[in-house]
């Protein structure tokens, strides 16, 4: 997540799951990530507005409390 200046390493992620149908053109699927610590999640959520101005890959970040 270099485009929003948040450092995430392998040990920070508890689980990651790909969901939904893949895009036939690019073979991309949505991914859900659960962090071990809320600190990285909150950092990503507070800096997600920087993604609008980046020219990197399209990333959408949202919070789900269920």
CHARMM-style PDB file with segment names, atoms N, HN, CA, C and O in Angstrom:
ATOM      1  N   UNK     1       0.827  -1.176   0.000  1.00  0.00      PROA
ATOM      2  CA  UNK     1       0.000   0.000   0.000  1.00  0.00      PROA
ATOM      3  C   UNK     1       0.874   1.242   0.000  1.00  0.00      PROA
ATOM      4  O   UNK     1       0.645   2.187   0.755  1.00  0.00      PROA
ATOM      5  N   UNK     2       1.870   1.219  -0.856  1.00  0.00      PROA
ATOM      6  HN  UNK     2       2.056   0.451  -1.470  1.00  0.00      PROA
ATOM      7  CA  UNK     2       2.793   2.341  -0.934  1.00  0.00      PROA
ATOM      8  C   UNK     2       2.137   3.610  -1.447  1.00  0.00      PROA
ATOM      9  O   UNK     2       2.598   4.711  -1.145  1.00  0.00      PROA
ATOM     10  N   UNK     3       1.059   3.471  -2.225  1.00  0.00      PROA
ATOM     11  HN  UNK     3       0.684   2.577  -2.471  1.00  0.00      PROA
ATOM     12  CA  UNK     3       0.437   4.651  -2.807  1.00  0.00      PROA
ATOM     13  C   UNK     3      -0.231   5.536  -1.765  1.00  0.00      PROA
ATOM     14  O   UNK     3      -0.495   6.707  -2.040  1.00  0.00      PROA
ATOM     15  N   UNK     4      -0.515   5.002  -0.562  1.00  0.00      PROA
ATOM     16  HN  UNK     4      -0.300   4.051  -0.339  1.00  0.00      PROA
ATOM     17  CA  UNK     4      -1.094   5.831   0.491  1.00  0.00      PROA
ATOM     18  C   UNK     4      -0.163   5.944   1.689  1.00  0.00      PROA
ATOM     19  O   UNK     4      -0.564   6.446   2.739  1.00  0.00      PROA
ATOM     20  N   UNK     5       1.065   5.488   1.545  1.00  0.00      PROA
ATOM     21  HN  UNK     5       1.391   5.080   0.692  1.00  0.00      PROA
ATOM     22  CA  UNK     5       2.102   5.627   2.567  1.00  0.00      PROA
ATOM     23  C   UNK     5       1.723   4.930   3.878  1.00  0.00      PROA
ATOM     24  O   UNK     5       1.822   5.517   4.955  1.00  0.00      PROA
ATOM     25  N   UNK     6       1.287   3.670   3.769  1.00  0.00      PROA
ATOM     26  HN  UNK     6       1.206   3.194   2.894  1.00  0.00      PROA
ATOM     27  CA  UNK     6       0.992   2.838   4.930  1.00  0.00      PROA
ATOM     28  C   UNK     6       1.839   1.578   4.800  1.00  0.00      PROA
ATOM     29  O   UNK     6       1.806   0.900   3.773  1.00  0.00      PROA
ATOM     30  N   UNK     7       2.587   1.276   5.835  1.00  0.00      PROA
ATOM     31  HN  UNK     7       2.613   1.827   6.670  1.00  0.00      PROA
ATOM     32  CA  UNK     7       3.464   0.118   5.810  1.00  0.00      PROA
ATOM     33  C   UNK     7       2.718  -1.109   6.348  1.00  0.00      PROA
ATOM     34  O   UNK     7       2.319  -1.140   7.512  1.00  0.00      PROA
ATOM     35  N   UNK     8       2.537  -2.117   5.489  1.00  0.00      PROA
ATOM     36  HN  UNK     8       2.861  -2.091   4.544  1.00  0.00      PROA
ATOM     37  CA  UNK     8       1.879  -3.359   5.881  1.00  0.00      PROA
ATOM     38  C   UNK     8       2.801  -4.509   5.494  1.00  0.00      PROA
ATOM     39  O   UNK     8       3.196  -4.640   4.335  1.00  0.00      PROA
ATOM     40  N   UNK     9       3.139  -5.340   6.478  1.00  0.00      PROA
ATOM     41  HN  UNK     9       2.818  -5.234   7.419  1.00  0.00      PROA
ATOM     42  CA  UNK     9       3.961  -6.517   6.218  1.00  0.00      PROA
ATOM     43  C   UNK     9       3.109  -7.766   6.410  1.00  0.00      PROA
ATOM     44  O   UNK     9       1.976  -7.686   6.886  1.00  0.00      PROA
ATOM     45  N   UNK    10       3.647  -8.899   6.046  1.00  0.00      PROA
ATOM     46  HN  UNK    10       4.568  -8.964   5.660  1.00  0.00      PROA
ATOM     47  CA  UNK    10       2.913 -10.154   6.097  1.00  0.00      PROA
ATOM     48  C   UNK    10       2.384 -10.465   7.496  1.00  0.00      PROA
ATOM     49  O   UNK    10       1.283 -10.999   7.632  1.00  0.00      PROA
ATOM     50  N   UNK    11       3.144 -10.141   8.527  1.00  0.00      PROA
ATOM     51  HN  UNK    11       4.038  -9.707   8.417  1.00  0.00      PROA
ATOM     52  CA  UNK    11       2.733 -10.423   9.898  1.00  0.00      PROA
ATOM     53  C   UNK    11       1.592  -9.527  10.381  1.00  0.00      PROA
ATOM     54  O   UNK    11       0.992  -9.814  11.417  1.00  0.00      PROA
ATOM     55  N   UNK    12       1.279  -8.451   9.658  1.00  0.00      PROA
ATOM     56  HN  UNK    12       1.767  -8.218   8.816  1.00  0.00      PROA
ATOM     57  CA  UNK    12       0.185  -7.556  10.031  1.00  0.00      PROA
ATOM     58  C   UNK    12      -1.178  -8.064   9.556  1.00  0.00      PROA
ATOM     59  O   UNK    12      -2.209  -7.548   9.988  1.00  0.00      PROA
ATOM     60  N   UNK    13      -1.199  -9.062   8.677  1.00  0.00      PROA
ATOM     61  HN  UNK    13      -0.362  -9.482   8.326  1.00  0.00      PROA
ATOM     62  CA  UNK    13      -2.444  -9.559   8.103  1.00  0.00      PROA
ATOM     63  C   UNK    13      -2.799 -10.899   8.731  1.00  0.00      PROA
ATOM     64  O   UNK    13      -2.010 -11.844   8.701  1.00  0.00      PROA
ATOM     65  N   UNK    14      -3.994 -10.966   9.299  1.00  0.00      PROA
ATOM     66  HN  UNK    14      -4.635 -10.199   9.323  1.00  0.00      PROA
ATOM     67  CA  UNK    14      -4.471 -12.213   9.900  1.00  0.00      PROA
ATOM     68  C   UNK    14      -5.084 -13.125   8.847  1.00  0.00      PROA
ATOM     69  O   UNK    14      -4.817 -14.327   8.836  1.00  0.00      PROA
ATOM     70  N   UNK    15      -5.903 -12.563   7.962  1.00  0.00      PROA
ATOM     71  HN  UNK    15      -6.119 -11.587   7.971  1.00  0.00      PROA
ATOM     72  CA  UNK    15      -6.553 -13.356   6.924  1.00  0.00      PROA
ATOM     73  C   UNK    15      -6.806 -12.483   5.703  1.00  0.00      PROA
ATOM     74  O   UNK    15      -7.019 -11.277   5.822  1.00  0.00      PROA
ATOM     75  N   UNK    16      -6.781 -13.103   4.537  1.00  0.00      PROA
ATOM     76  HN  UNK    16      -6.608 -14.083   4.441  1.00  0.00      PROA
ATOM     77  CA  UNK    16      -7.099 -12.419   3.290  1.00  0.00      PROA
ATOM     78  C   UNK    16      -7.888 -13.387   2.417  1.00  0.00      PROA
ATOM     79  O   UNK    16      -7.491 -14.538   2.237  1.00  0.00      PROA
ATOM     80  N   UNK    17      -9.004 -12.915   1.878  1.00  0.00      PROA
ATOM     81  HN  UNK    17      -9.326 -11.980   2.024  1.00  0.00      PROA
ATOM     82  CA  UNK    17      -9.876 -13.756   1.063  1.00  0.00      PROA
ATOM     83  C   UNK    17     -10.242 -13.018  -0.206  1.00  0.00      PROA
ATOM     84  O   UNK    17     -10.535 -11.823  -0.175  1.00  0.00      PROA
ATOM     85  N   UNK    18     -10.225 -13.721  -1.317  1.00  0.00      PROA
ATOM     86  HN  UNK    18      -9.987 -14.692  -1.342  1.00  0.00      PROA
ATOM     87  CA  UNK    18     -10.697 -13.164  -2.579  1.00  0.00      PROA
ATOM     88  C   UNK    18     -12.167 -13.523  -2.717  1.00  0.00      PROA
ATOM     89  O   UNK    18     -12.565 -14.651  -2.426  1.00  0.00      PROA
ATOM     90  N   UNK    19     -12.976 -12.565  -3.160  1.00  0.00      PROA
ATOM     91  HN  UNK    19     -12.654 -11.649  -3.396  1.00  0.00      PROA
ATOM     92  CA  UNK    19     -14.420 -12.784  -3.242  1.00  0.00      PROA
ATOM     93  C   UNK    19     -14.956 -12.356  -4.594  1.00  0.00      PROA
ATOM     94  O   UNK    19     -14.301 -11.623  -5.335  1.00  0.00      PROA
ATOM     95  N   UNK    20     -16.144 -12.818  -4.902  1.00  0.00      PROA
ATOM     96  HN  UNK    20     -16.677 -13.414  -4.300  1.00  0.00      PROA
ATOM     97  CA  UNK    20     -16.843 -12.374  -6.093  1.00  0.00      PROA
ATOM     98  C   UNK    20     -16.331 -12.979  -7.377  1.00  0.00      PROA
ATOM     99  O   UNK    20     -15.401 -13.785  -7.389  1.00  0.00      PROA
ATOM    100  N   UNK    21     -16.959 -12.571  -8.448  1.00  0.00      PROA
ATOM    101  HN  UNK    21     -17.715 -11.916  -8.438  1.00  0.00      PROA
ATOM    102  CA  UNK    21     -16.568 -13.032  -9.775  1.00  0.00      PROA
ATOM    103  C   UNK    21     -15.380 -12.230 -10.272  1.00  0.00      PROA
ATOM    104  O   UNK    21     -15.237 -11.049  -9.959  1.00  0.00      PROA
ATOM    105  N   UNK    22     -14.538 -12.879 -11.043  1.00  0.00      PROA
ATOM    106  HN  UNK    22     -14.655 -13.839 -11.297  1.00  0.00      PROA
ATOM    107  CA  UNK    22     -13.375 -12.174 -11.570  1.00  0.00      PROA
ATOM    108  C   UNK    22     -13.775 -11.341 -12.778  1.00  0.00      PROA
ATOM    109  O   UNK    22     -14.717 -11.675 -13.497  1.00  0.00      PROA
ATOM    110  N   UNK    23     -13.058 -10.274 -12.985  1.00  0.00      PROA
ATOM    111  HN  UNK    23     -12.293 -10.004 -12.401  1.00  0.00      PROA
ATOM    112  CA  UNK    23     -13.238  -9.438 -14.158  1.00  0.00      PROA
ATOM    113  C   UNK    23     -12.621 -10.192 -15.330  1.00  0.00      PROA
ATOM    114  O   UNK    23     -11.438 -10.528 -15.288  1.00  0.00      PROA
ATOM    115  N   UNK    24     -13.387 -10.460 -16.354  1.00  0.00      PROA
ATOM    116  HN  UNK    24     -14.349 -10.188 -16.388  1.00  0.00      PROA
ATOM    117  CA  UNK    24     -12.897 -11.285 -17.451  1.00  0.00      PROA
ATOM    118  C   UNK    24     -11.757 -10.625 -18.217  1.00  0.00      PROA
ATOM    119  O   UNK    24     -10.929 -11.321 -18.804  1.00  0.00      PROA
ATOM    120  N   UNK    25     -11.700  -9.327 -18.221  1.00  0.00      PROA
ATOM    121  HN  UNK    25     -12.372  -8.761 -17.743  1.00  0.00      PROA
ATOM    122  CA  UNK    25     -10.648  -8.633 -18.965  1.00  0.00      PROA
ATOM    123  C   UNK    25      -9.313  -8.690 -18.239  1.00  0.00      PROA
ATOM    124  O   UNK    25      -8.289  -8.974 -18.860  1.00  0.00      PROA
ATOM    125  N   UNK    26      -9.304  -8.428 -16.951  1.00  0.00      PROA
ATOM    126  HN  UNK    26     -10.136  -8.197 -16.446  1.00  0.00      PROA
ATOM    127  CA  UNK    26      -8.042  -8.327 -16.217  1.00  0.00      PROA
ATOM    128  C   UNK    26      -7.840  -9.462 -15.216  1.00  0.00      PROA
ATOM    129  O   UNK    26      -6.784  -9.549 -14.590  1.00  0.00      PROA
ATOM    130  N   UNK    27      -8.837 -10.331 -15.057  1.00  0.00      PROA
ATOM    131  HN  UNK    27      -9.695 -10.260 -15.566  1.00  0.00      PROA
ATOM    132  CA  UNK    27      -8.767 -11.444 -14.101  1.00  0.00      PROA
ATOM    133  C   UNK    27      -8.531 -10.947 -12.674  1.00  0.00      PROA
ATOM    134  O   UNK    27      -7.761 -11.546 -11.923  1.00  0.00      PROA
ATOM    135  N   UNK    28      -9.191  -9.857 -12.306  1.00  0.00      PROA
ATOM    136  HN  UNK    28      -9.817  -9.370 -12.915  1.00  0.00      PROA
ATOM    137  CA  UNK    28      -9.064  -9.282 -10.969  1.00  0.00      PROA
ATOM    138  C   UNK    28     -10.272  -9.646 -10.127  1.00  0.00      PROA
ATOM    139  O   UNK    28     -11.397  -9.683 -10.626  1.00  0.00      PROA
ATOM    140  N   UNK    29     -10.039  -9.917  -8.838  1.00  0.00      PROA
ATOM    141  HN  UNK    29      -9.126  -9.887  -8.432  1.00  0.00      PROA
ATOM    142  CA  UNK    29     -11.117 -10.163  -7.894  1.00  0.00      PROA
ATOM    143  C   UNK    29     -10.955  -9.214  -6.714  1.00  0.00      PROA
ATOM    144  O   UNK    29      -9.855  -8.749  -6.416  1.00  0.00      PROA
ATOM    145  N   UNK    30     -12.059  -8.941  -6.060  1.00  0.00      PROA
ATOM    146  HN  UNK    30     -12.953  -9.319  -6.302  1.00  0.00      PROA
ATOM    147  CA  UNK    30     -12.012  -8.141  -4.842  1.00  0.00      PROA
ATOM    148  C   UNK    30     -11.373  -8.972  -3.736  1.00  0.00      PROA
ATOM    149  O   UNK    30     -11.486 -10.198  -3.719  1.00  0.00      PROA
ATOM    150  N   UNK    31     -10.705  -8.292  -2.817  1.00  0.00      PROA
ATOM    151  HN  UNK    31     -10.614  -7.296  -2.830  1.00  0.00      PROA
ATOM    152  CA  UNK    31     -10.027  -8.970  -1.725  1.00  0.00      PROA
ATOM    153  C   UNK    31     -10.428  -8.345  -0.405  1.00  0.00      PROA
ATOM    154  O   UNK    31     -10.472  -7.122  -0.273  1.00  0.00      PROA
ATOM    155  N   UNK    32     -10.722  -9.194   0.577  1.00  0.00      PROA
ATOM    156  HN  UNK    32     -10.686 -10.187   0.470  1.00  0.00      PROA
ATOM    157  CA  UNK    32     -11.012  -8.755   1.935  1.00  0.00      PROA
ATOM    158  C   UNK    32      -9.791  -9.074   2.781  1.00  0.00      PROA
ATOM    159  O   UNK    32      -9.253 -10.180   2.714  1.00  0.00      PROA
ATOM    160  N   UNK    33      -9.354  -8.101   3.578  1.00  0.00      PROA
ATOM    161  HN  UNK    33      -9.791  -7.204   3.632  1.00  0.00      PROA
ATOM    162  CA  UNK    33      -8.175  -8.294   4.427  1.00  0.00      PROA
ATOM    163  C   UNK    33      -8.557  -8.011   5.866  1.00  0.00      PROA
ATOM    164  O   UNK    33      -9.181  -6.992   6.159  1.00  0.00      PROA
ATOM    165  N   UNK    34      -8.184  -8.909   6.763  1.00  0.00      PROA
ATOM    166  HN  UNK    34      -7.676  -9.737   6.525  1.00  0.00      PROA
ATOM    167  CA  UNK    34      -8.377  -8.700   8.201  1.00  0.00      PROA
ATOM    168  C   UNK    34      -6.997  -8.495   8.814  1.00  0.00      PROA
ATOM    169  O   UNK    34      -6.105  -9.333   8.681  1.00  0.00      PROA
ATOM    170  N   UNK    35      -6.848  -7.359   9.487  1.00  0.00      PROA
ATOM    171  HN  UNK    35      -7.572  -6.678   9.595  1.00  0.00      PROA
ATOM    172  CA  UNK    35      -5.571  -7.030  10.116  1.00  0.00      PROA
ATOM    173  C   UNK    35      -5.495  -7.611  11.524  1.00  0.00      PROA
ATOM    174  O   UNK    35      -6.513  -7.776  12.195  1.00  0.00      PROA
ATOM    175  N   UNK    36      -4.281  -7.916  11.960  1.00  0.00      PROA
ATOM    176  HN  UNK    36      -3.453  -7.782  11.415  1.00  0.00      PROA
ATOM    177  CA  UNK    36      -4.051  -8.409  13.317  1.00  0.00      PROA
ATOM    178  C   UNK    36      -4.291  -7.283  14.314  1.00  0.00      PROA
ATOM    179  O   UNK    36      -4.892  -7.490  15.368  1.00  0.00      PROA
ATOM    180  N   UNK    37      -3.821  -6.105  13.973  1.00  0.00      PROA
ATOM    181  HN  UNK    37      -3.333  -5.937  13.117  1.00  0.00      PROA
ATOM    182  CA  UNK    37      -3.907  -4.950  14.854  1.00  0.00      PROA
ATOM    183  C   UNK    37      -4.732  -3.865  14.162  1.00  0.00      PROA
ATOM    184  O   UNK    37      -4.597  -3.663  12.955  1.00  0.00      PROA
ATOM    185  N   UNK    38      -5.559  -3.189  14.891  1.00  0.00      PROA
ATOM    186  HN  UNK    38      -5.669  -3.353  15.872  1.00  0.00      PROA
ATOM    187  CA  UNK    38      -6.398  -2.139  14.310  1.00  0.00      PROA
ATOM    188  C   UNK    38      -5.599  -0.918  13.877  1.00  0.00      PROA
ATOM    189  O   UNK    38      -6.093  -0.105  13.095  1.00  0.00      PROA
ATOM    190  N   UNK    39      -4.390  -0.776  14.364  1.00  0.00      PROA
ATOM    191  HN  UNK    39      -3.988  -1.436  14.999  1.00  0.00      PROA
ATOM    192  CA  UNK    39      -3.565   0.395  14.044  1.00  0.00      PROA
ATOM    193  C   UNK    39      -3.375   0.525  12.528  1.00  0.00      PROA
ATOM    194  O   UNK    39      -3.547   1.613  11.978  1.00  0.00      PROA
ATOM    195  N   UNK    40      -3.027  -0.558  11.857  1.00  0.00      PROA
ATOM    196  HN  UNK    40      -2.887  -1.442  12.304  1.00  0.00      PROA
ATOM    197  CA  UNK    40      -2.813  -0.491  10.405  1.00  0.00      PROA
ATOM    198  C   UNK    40      -4.113  -0.239   9.658  1.00  0.00      PROA
ATOM    199  O   UNK    40      -4.134   0.467   8.649  1.00  0.00      PROA
ATOM    200  N   UNK    41      -5.186  -0.814  10.154  1.00  0.00      PROA
ATOM    201  HN  UNK    41      -5.170  -1.387  10.973  1.00  0.00      PROA
ATOM    202  CA  UNK    41      -6.487  -0.579   9.530  1.00  0.00      PROA
ATOM    203  C   UNK    41      -6.865   0.898   9.626  1.00  0.00      PROA
ATOM    204  O   UNK    41      -7.303   1.492   8.641  1.00  0.00      PROA
ATOM    205  N   UNK    42      -6.702   1.481  10.786  1.00  0.00      PROA
ATOM    206  HN  UNK    42      -6.346   0.999  11.587  1.00  0.00      PROA
ATOM    207  CA  UNK    42      -7.033   2.898  10.966  1.00  0.00      PROA
ATOM    208  C   UNK    42      -6.115   3.799  10.151  1.00  0.00      PROA
ATOM    209  O   UNK    42      -6.561   4.828   9.643  1.00  0.00      PROA
ATOM    210  N   UNK    43      -4.839   3.433  10.016  1.00  0.00      PROA
ATOM    211  HN  UNK    43      -4.477   2.597  10.429  1.00  0.00      PROA
ATOM    212  CA  UNK    43      -3.931   4.217   9.182  1.00  0.00      PROA
ATOM    213  C   UNK    43      -4.396   4.210   7.732  1.00  0.00      PROA
ATOM    214  O   UNK    43      -4.405   5.248   7.071  1.00  0.00      PROA
ATOM    215  N   UNK    44      -4.781   3.036   7.241  1.00  0.00      PROA
ATOM    216  HN  UNK    44      -4.773   2.192   7.778  1.00  0.00      PROA
ATOM    217  CA  UNK    44      -5.254   2.933   5.858  1.00  0.00      PROA
ATOM    218  C   UNK    44      -6.546   3.715   5.667  1.00  0.00      PROA
ATOM    219  O   UNK    44      -6.720   4.377   4.644  1.00  0.00      PROA
ATOM    220  N   UNK    45      -7.448   3.647   6.630  1.00  0.00      PROA
ATOM    221  HN  UNK    45      -7.307   3.109   7.461  1.00  0.00      PROA
ATOM    222  CA  UNK    45      -8.718   4.359   6.506  1.00  0.00      PROA
ATOM    223  C   UNK    45      -8.529   5.872   6.534  1.00  0.00      PROA
ATOM    224  O   UNK    45      -9.223   6.587   5.812  1.00  0.00      PROA
ATOM    225  N   UNK    46      -7.609   6.371   7.347  1.00  0.00      PROA
ATOM    226  HN  UNK    46      -7.045   5.790   7.933  1.00  0.00      PROA
ATOM    227  CA  UNK    46      -7.418   7.814   7.420  1.00  0.00      PROA
ATOM    228  C   UNK    46      -6.691   8.363   6.194  1.00  0.00      PROA
ATOM    229  O   UNK    46      -6.845   9.537   5.856  1.00  0.00      PROA
ATOM    230  N   UNK    47      -5.903   7.525   5.530  1.00  0.00      PROA
ATOM    231  HN  UNK    47      -5.778   6.572   5.805  1.00  0.00      PROA
ATOM    232  CA  UNK    47      -5.149   7.994   4.364  1.00  0.00      PROA
ATOM    233  C   UNK    47      -5.763   7.576   3.039  1.00  0.00      PROA
ATOM    234  O   UNK    47      -5.149   7.776   1.991  1.00  0.00      PROA
ATOM    235  N   UNK    48      -6.961   6.998   3.057  1.00  0.00      PROA
ATOM    236  HN  UNK    48      -7.460   6.835   3.908  1.00  0.00      PROA
ATOM    237  CA  UNK    48      -7.557   6.513   1.819  1.00  0.00      PROA
ATOM    238  C   UNK    48      -7.907   7.630   0.842  1.00  0.00      PROA
ATOM    239  O   UNK    48      -8.038   7.378  -0.355  1.00  0.00      PROA
ATOM    240  N   UNK    49      -8.062   8.856   1.330  1.00  0.00      PROA
ATOM    241  HN  UNK    49      -7.955   9.061   2.303  1.00  0.00      PROA
ATOM    242  CA  UNK    49      -8.370   9.956   0.421  1.00  0.00      PROA
ATOM    243  C   UNK    49      -7.208  10.250  -0.529  1.00  0.00      PROA
ATOM    244  O   UNK    49      -7.412  10.866  -1.575  1.00  0.00      PROA
ATOM    245  N   UNK    50      -5.992   9.819  -0.181  1.00  0.00      PROA
ATOM    246  HN  UNK    50      -5.826   9.318   0.668  1.00  0.00      PROA
ATOM    247  CA  UNK    50      -4.842   9.997  -1.066  1.00  0.00      PROA
ATOM    248  C   UNK    50      -4.934   9.102  -2.302  1.00  0.00      PROA
ATOM    249  O   UNK    50      -4.236   9.351  -3.285  1.00  0.00      PROA
ATOM    250  N   UNK    51      -5.769   8.077  -2.277  1.00  0.00      PROA
ATOM    251  HN  UNK    51      -6.336   7.875  -1.478  1.00  0.00      PROA
ATOM    252  CA  UNK    51      -5.904   7.175  -3.413  1.00  0.00      PROA
ATOM    253  C   UNK    51      -6.584   7.844  -4.596  1.00  0.00      PROA
ATOM    254  O   UNK    51      -6.357   7.448  -5.740  1.00  0.00      PROA
ATOM    255  N   UNK    52      -7.400   8.834  -4.348  1.00  0.00      PROA
ATOM    256  HN  UNK    52      -7.585   9.156  -3.419  1.00  0.00      PROA
ATOM    257  CA  UNK    52      -8.093   9.522  -5.438  1.00  0.00      PROA
ATOM    258  C   UNK    52      -7.122  10.220  -6.376  1.00  0.00      PROA
ATOM    259  O   UNK    52      -7.370  10.307  -7.578  1.00  0.00      PROA
ATOM    260  N   UNK    53      -6.023  10.714  -5.833  1.00  0.00      PROA
ATOM    261  HN  UNK    53      -5.822  10.643  -4.856  1.00  0.00      PROA
ATOM    262  CA  UNK    53      -5.065  11.479  -6.624  1.00  0.00      PROA
ATOM    263  C   UNK    53      -3.923  10.631  -7.167  1.00  0.00      PROA
ATOM    264  O   UNK    53      -3.117  11.125  -7.955  1.00  0.00      PROA
ATOM    265  N   UNK    54      -3.834   9.363  -6.762  1.00  0.00      PROA
ATOM    266  HN  UNK    54      -4.489   8.961  -6.122  1.00  0.00      PROA
ATOM    267  CA  UNK    54      -2.713   8.535  -7.203  1.00  0.00      PROA
ATOM    268  C   UNK    54      -2.976   7.977  -8.595  1.00  0.00      PROA
ATOM    269  O   UNK    54      -4.124   7.791  -8.996  1.00  0.00      PROA
ATOM    270  N   UNK    55      -1.910   7.717  -9.316  1.00  0.00      PROA
ATOM    271  HN  UNK    55      -0.977   7.868  -8.990  1.00  0.00      PROA
ATOM    272  CA  UNK    55      -2.029   7.150 -10.655  1.00  0.00      PROA
ATOM    273  C   UNK    55      -1.729   5.662 -10.653  1.00  0.00      PROA
ATOM    274  O   UNK    55      -1.637   5.051 -11.718  1.00  0.00      PROA
ATOM    275  N   UNK    56      -1.575   5.069  -9.477  1.00  0.00      PROA
ATOM    276  HN  UNK    56      -1.649   5.565  -8.612  1.00  0.00      PROA
ATOM    277  CA  UNK    56      -1.265   3.653  -9.345  1.00  0.00      PROA
ATOM    278  C   UNK    56      -2.487   2.777  -9.560  1.00  0.00      PROA
ATOM    279  O   UNK    56      -3.458   3.199 -10.187  1.00  0.00      PROA
ATOM    280  N   UNK    57      -2.440   1.564  -9.043  1.00  0.00      PROA
ATOM    281  HN  UNK    57      -1.651   1.221  -8.533  1.00  0.00      PROA
ATOM    282  CA  UNK    57      -3.574   0.648  -9.223  1.00  0.00      PROA
ATOM    283  C   UNK    57      -4.817   1.152  -8.500  1.00  0.00      PROA
ATOM    284  O   UNK    57      -4.720   1.872  -7.506  1.00  0.00      PROA
ATOM    285  N   UNK    58      -5.977   0.770  -9.005  1.00  0.00      PROA
ATOM    286  HN  UNK    58      -6.055   0.185  -9.813  1.00  0.00      PROA
ATOM    287  CA  UNK    58      -7.242   1.210  -8.408  1.00  0.00      PROA
ATOM    288  C   UNK    58      -7.499   0.395  -7.145  1.00  0.00      PROA
ATOM    289  O   UNK    58      -7.635  -0.827  -7.188  1.00  0.00      PROA
ATOM    290  N   UNK    59      -7.560   1.102  -6.027  1.00  0.00      PROA
ATOM    291  HN  UNK    59      -7.449   2.095  -5.992  1.00  0.00      PROA
ATOM    292  CA  UNK    59      -7.783   0.470  -4.718  1.00  0.00      PROA
ATOM    293  C   UNK    59      -8.948   1.174  -4.059  1.00  0.00      PROA
ATOM    294  O   UNK    59      -9.006   2.404  -4.043  1.00  0.00      PROA
ATOM    295  N   UNK    60      -9.870   0.410  -3.520  1.00  0.00      PROA
ATOM    296  HN  UNK    60      -9.823  -0.589  -3.533  1.00  0.00      PROA
ATOM    297  CA  UNK    60     -11.010   0.938  -2.783  1.00  0.00      PROA
ATOM    298  C   UNK    60     -10.920   0.399  -1.369  1.00  0.00      PROA
ATOM    299  O   UNK    60     -10.802  -0.811  -1.179  1.00  0.00      PROA
ATOM    300  N   UNK    61     -10.974   1.278  -0.368  1.00  0.00      PROA
ATOM    301  HN  UNK    61     -11.070   2.261  -0.523  1.00  0.00      PROA
ATOM    302  CA  UNK    61     -10.885   0.872   1.034  1.00  0.00      PROA
ATOM    303  C   UNK    61     -12.160   1.286   1.742  1.00  0.00      PROA
ATOM    304  O   UNK    61     -12.591   2.436   1.656  1.00  0.00      PROA
ATOM    305  N   UNK    62     -12.760   0.330   2.446  1.00  0.00      PROA
ATOM    306  HN  UNK    62     -12.410  -0.604   2.515  1.00  0.00      PROA
ATOM    307  CA  UNK    62     -13.925   0.642   3.255  1.00  0.00      PROA
ATOM    308  C   UNK    62     -13.854  -0.154   4.530  1.00  0.00      PROA
ATOM    309  O   UNK    62     -13.080  -1.105   4.642  1.00  0.00      PROA
ATOM    310  N   UNK    63     -14.672   0.242   5.504  1.00  0.00      PROA
ATOM    311  HN  UNK    63     -15.300   1.015   5.413  1.00  0.00      PROA
ATOM    312  CA  UNK    63     -14.675  -0.411   6.813  1.00  0.00      PROA
ATOM    313  C   UNK    63     -15.986  -1.149   6.979  1.00  0.00      PROA
ATOM    314  O   UNK    63     -17.055  -0.622   6.671  1.00  0.00      PROA
ATOM    315  N   UNK    64     -15.892  -2.381   7.471  1.00  0.00      PROA
ATOM    316  HN  UNK    64     -15.023  -2.809   7.721  1.00  0.00      PROA
ATOM    317  CA  UNK    64     -17.065  -3.189   7.746  1.00  0.00      PROA
ATOM    318  C   UNK    64     -16.972  -3.682   9.176  1.00  0.00      PROA
ATOM    319  O   UNK    64     -16.007  -4.359   9.532  1.00  0.00      PROA
ATOM    320  N   UNK    65     -17.939  -3.363   9.990  1.00  0.00      PROA
ATOM    321  HN  UNK    65     -18.723  -2.813   9.700  1.00  0.00      PROA
ATOM    322  CA  UNK    65     -17.893  -3.697  11.415  1.00  0.00      PROA
ATOM    323  C   UNK    65     -18.701  -4.931  11.760  1.00  0.00      PROA
ATOM    324  O   UNK    65     -18.986  -5.159  12.936  1.00  0.00      PROA
ATOM    325  N   UNK    66     -19.078  -5.731  10.785  1.00  0.00      PROA
ATOM    326  HN  UNK    66     -18.846  -5.546   9.830  1.00  0.00      PROA
ATOM    327  CA  UNK    66     -19.865  -6.927  11.090  1.00  0.00      PROA
ATOM    328  C   UNK    66     -18.985  -8.107  11.381  1.00  0.00      PROA
ATOM    329  OT1 UNK    66     -19.486  -9.197  11.658  1.00  0.00      PROA
TER     330      UNK     66
END
